Amino acid sequence: MTQQVLDELIAILDLEELEVNIFRGRSPQEDRQRVFGGQVAGQALVAACRTVEERVVHSLHAYFLRPGDPLIPILYEVDRIRDGKSFATRRVVAIQHGQAIFHLQASFQVPEEGLEHQDTMPEAPDPETILQSKGRLAQVVEGMPEEMKKWLTRPRPIDVRPVQPMSFLKPEKREPRQQVWIRADGRLPDDPLLHQCVLAYASDMTLLDTATLPHAVSWWDPRFQMASLDHAMWFHRPFRADEWLLYDQRSPSASGARGLAMGNFYTRDGRLVVTAVQEGLIRLRARR
């Protein structure tokens, strides 16, 4: 089942080309009120990659403008901003109902050799010692509303294993840091660009949660409205998204109904491969 769900994600990332620089993407048939932000980011990056040759993406910067409608396709329009000798820049706008819902800029570079240094990978328990997502969820859904239980236990294409899981219903205050082992739950084709796009999809998972940890707030807390506002990624070194990556996260600040979080992805042998930064809305709802 897990490979089947992952294959569905691969199919969702395989955009339909309608015209030069214009692509169409669909959403999975899930009971969502809005499109998952990581899906739009992954599809927009796919659209940008389809217009670039002999270069690999090294950074992206994106804004979530409006909630996506999961019931209709998303149109992706690519603007070829620049093609230089070493770098290429693309701008992608995702459109639904005649309005922009997402904006992404990505920069691509011809592979080069250069100076090398990186942060040291922090210590973390091996992912095999942490209960698999579906097993962990099976232990915590007891007593939850059926709708919430169904949503949490549905098959997922990404295996996410928090080192210190937070409670969905009764979170406790803790430092704004967390570690999560993450990988595609199955085998991906060898295309490096696909691995980057899958990680762009997965990087939206758990990151904003880090900013809520000192406040004991979860996505299911009806007192709060939470949503991704912007997202940036830097791709430092090659990696495979279907092999374990440690997502080491921290949140330096929360203010103005927004939270900032950043995370580094490390391979099991300690290579820093990707850095992600996200700001999100964490708004206290008005009491009625």
C-alpha positions in Angstrom: 0.0 0.0 0.0 2.8 2.4 0.9 4.5 2.2 -2.5 1.1 2.6 -4.2 0.5 5.9 -2.2 4.0 7.1 -3.1 3.4 6.3 -6.8 0.2 8.5 -6.5 2.4 11.3 -5.2 4.8 10.8 -8.2 1.8 10.9 -10.5 0.6 14.2 -8.9 4.0 15.7 -9.4 4.0 14.7 -13.1 2.3 17.8 -14.5 0.5 18.0 -17.8 2.1 20.4 -20.3 -0.7 22.4 -21.9 1.4 24.8 -23.8 5.0 26.3 -23.7 5.6 27.4 -20.1 2.0 26.4 -19.0 1.3 23.3 -17.0 -1.6 21.7 -15.2 -1.6 19.8 -11.9 -4.2 17.9 -10.0 -4.8 17.2 -6.3 -5.2 13.8 -4.7 -8.7 12.6 -3.9 -8.6 13.3 -0.2 -11.1 15.0 2.2 -9.2 18.3 2.4 -10.7 21.8 2.8 -7.6 23.2 1.0 -4.7 22.0 -1.0 -1.6 20.9 1.1 1.0 23.7 0.8 3.8 21.2 0.1 1.9 19.8 -2.9 1.7 23.3 -4.5 5.4 24.0 -3.8 6.4 20.6 -5.2 4.3 21.0 -8.3 5.5 24.6 -8.9 9.1 23.4 -8.6 8.4 20.6 -11.2 7.0 23.3 -13.5 10.1 25.4 -13.2 12.4 22.3 -13.7 10.6 21.4 -16.9 11.8 24.6 -18.5 15.5 24.2 -17.5 18.3 22.0 -19.0 21.7 21.0 -17.7 21.2 22.9 -14.4 20.0 21.9 -10.9 17.9 23.9 -8.5 19.9 25.4 -5.7 17.3 27.7 -4.1 13.6 28.6 -4.1 11.6 31.3 -2.4 7.8 31.1 -2.3 4.7 32.7 -1.0 1.3 31.1 -0.2 -1.2 33.7 -1.3 -4.6 32.0 -1.1 -5.9 28.6 0.0 -5.9 26.1 -2.9 -9.2 24.4 -4.0 -8.6 20.6 -4.0 -11.6 20.0 -6.3 -10.2 21.7 -9.4 -6.8 21.5 -11.2 -4.1 24.1 -10.6 -2.6 26.0 -13.6 1.1 26.8 -13.4 2.5 29.6 -15.5 6.3 29.7 -15.8 8.2 32.9 -16.6 11.8 32.3 -17.9 13.3 35.3 -16.2 17.0 34.7 -17.1 19.2 32.0 -18.7 22.9 32.8 -18.1 26.0 30.8 -18.6 26.0 29.4 -15.0 22.6 30.3 -13.6 19.0 30.3 -14.7 16.0 31.9 -12.9 12.4 31.0 -13.1 9.2 32.5 -11.7 6.1 30.3 -11.4 2.6 31.5 -10.6 -0.1 28.9 -9.5 -3.6 30.0 -10.6 -7.1 28.8 -9.6 -10.4 30.6 -10.2 -8.6 33.2 -12.2 -6.5 34.2 -9.2 -2.9 33.6 -8.1 -2.8 31.2 -5.1 1.0 30.7 -4.9 4.1 32.3 -6.2 7.6 30.7 -6.5 11.0 31.9 -7.7 13.7 29.3 -8.2 17.4 29.6 -9.2 19.2 26.9 -11.1 23.0 26.4 -11.4 25.4 24.4 -13.6 27.1 22.0 -11.2 30.5 23.4 -10.1 33.3 22.6 -7.6 34.0 25.1 -4.8 34.7 25.6 -1.1 33.2 23.1 1.4 32.1 23.4 5.0 28.9 22.7 6.9 27.3 22.5 10.3 27.9 19.3 12.2 24.9 17.0 12.3 23.4 16.9 15.8 23.0 13.6 17.6 19.7 11.7 17.2 18.5 8.2 17.7 18.3 6.0 14.6 15.0 6.1 12.8 14.6 2.3 13.1 14.3 2.8 16.9 11.4 5.1 16.5 7.9 3.7 15.9 6.7 4.0 12.3 4.1 6.7 11.6 1.1 4.4 11.3 2.1 2.5 14.4 2.6 5.6 16.5 -0.7 7.1 15.4 -2.5 3.8 16.2 -1.4 4.3 19.8 -2.6 8.0 20.1 -5.9 8.1 18.2 -7.9 6.3 21.0 -10.6 8.7 22.1 -10.2 11.1 19.2 -13.2 12.2 17.1 -13.8 9.8 14.1 -13.1 12.5 11.6 -9.8 13.4 13.2 -8.9 9.7 13.6 -9.6 9.0 9.9 -7.5 11.9 8.8 -4.5 11.1 10.9 -4.4 7.4 10.1 -4.9 7.6 6.3 -2.1 6.2 4.1 0.6 8.8 3.4 3.5 8.9 0.9 6.0 10.3 3.4 7.1 8.4 6.5 7.6 10.9 9.3 9.1 9.8 12.6 9.4 12.6 15.3 12.2 11.9 17.9 10.0 13.6 20.5 6.3 13.3 19.3 3.9 16.0 20.4 0.4 15.2 21.5 -2.3 16.2 19.1 -4.9 16.8 21.8 -2.9 17.7 24.9 0.4 19.2 23.8 2.8 20.3 26.6 5.1 23.3 26.5 8.7 22.6 25.5 11.6 24.3 23.8 11.1 25.4 20.2 13.3 22.7 18.8 12.5 19.2 17.4 14.0 16.5 15.3 12.1 14.4 12.7 13.3 11.6 10.6 11.7 11.7 7.2 11.7 9.9 3.9 9.5 8.9 1.0 7.7 5.7 2.0 8.8 3.5 -0.9 11.3 3.7 -3.8 11.6 6.7 -6.1 13.0 6.8 -9.6 16.6 8.0 -9.9 15.9 11.4 -11.3 17.6 13.9 -8.9 15.1 16.6 -9.7 12.2 14.4 -8.6 14.0 13.8 -5.3 14.2 17.6 -4.9 10.6 18.1 -5.7 9.5 15.3 -3.3 11.5 16.9 -0.5 10.0 20.3 -1.3 6.6 18.6 -0.8 7.7 17.0 2.5 9.5 20.1 3.9 6.2 21.7 4.6 5.4 18.9 7.1 6.1 19.6 10.8 8.2 22.8 10.3 5.7 25.4 11.5 4.8 23.1 14.4 8.2 24.0 15.9 7.0 27.6 16.5 4.0 26.3 18.5 6.0 24.1 20.9 6.6 26.7 23.6 2.9 27.6 23.6 1.4 24.0 23.7 -0.6 24.7 20.5 -1.5 22.0 17.9 -3.0 22.2 14.4 -6.2 20.8 15.9 -6.6 23.6 18.5 -9.8 25.4 17.6 -8.6 28.6 19.2 -6.0 29.1 16.5 -5.8 29.6 12.8 -2.6 28.2 11.3 -1.3 28.4 7.7 2.0 28.6 5.8 2.8 32.1 4.6 6.1 31.8 2.9 8.7 29.1 2.3 12.4 29.0 1.2 14.8 26.2 0.5 18.5 25.9 -0.3 19.8 22.7 -1.8 23.4 22.2 -0.8 24.3 18.7 -1.9 22.8 15.7 -3.7 20.5 13.3 -1.8 17.8 10.8 -2.2 14.4 11.6 -0.7 13.6 7.9 -0.3 16.5 7.5 2.2 16.3 8.7 5.8 17.0 12.4 6.3 17.1 14.0 9.8 15.0 17.2 9.8 16.6 19.2 12.6 14.3 22.2 13.3 14.2 25.3 15.5 12.1 28.4 15.9 13.9 31.6 16.8 10.8 33.8 17.0 7.0 34.1 17.2 5.3 37.5 17.1 2.6 39.4 15.4 0.5 36.3 14.9 3.3 34.7 12.9 5.9 32.1 13.7 9.3 31.6 12.1 10.9 28.2 11.8 14.0 26.8 10.1 15.3 23.3 9.6 18.4 21.5 8.2 18.2 18.1 6.5 21.1 15.7 7.1 21.8 12.3 5.6 22.5 9.5 7.9 26.2 9.8 7.3 26.1 13.5 8.4 26.0 15.5 5.2 24.0 18.7 5.3 21.9 18.5 2.1 19.1 21.1 2.4 18.1 24.0 4.5 14.4 25.2 4.8 12.9 28.3 6.4 9.2 29.0 6.8 7.1 31.7 8.3 3.5 30.8 9.1 0.3 32.3 10.5 -0.5 31.4 14.1 -3.5 33.6 14.8 -5.7 33.5 17.9 -9.3 33.4 16.7 -11.6 36.1 17.9 -13.9 34.8 20.6 -17.6 35.0 19.8 
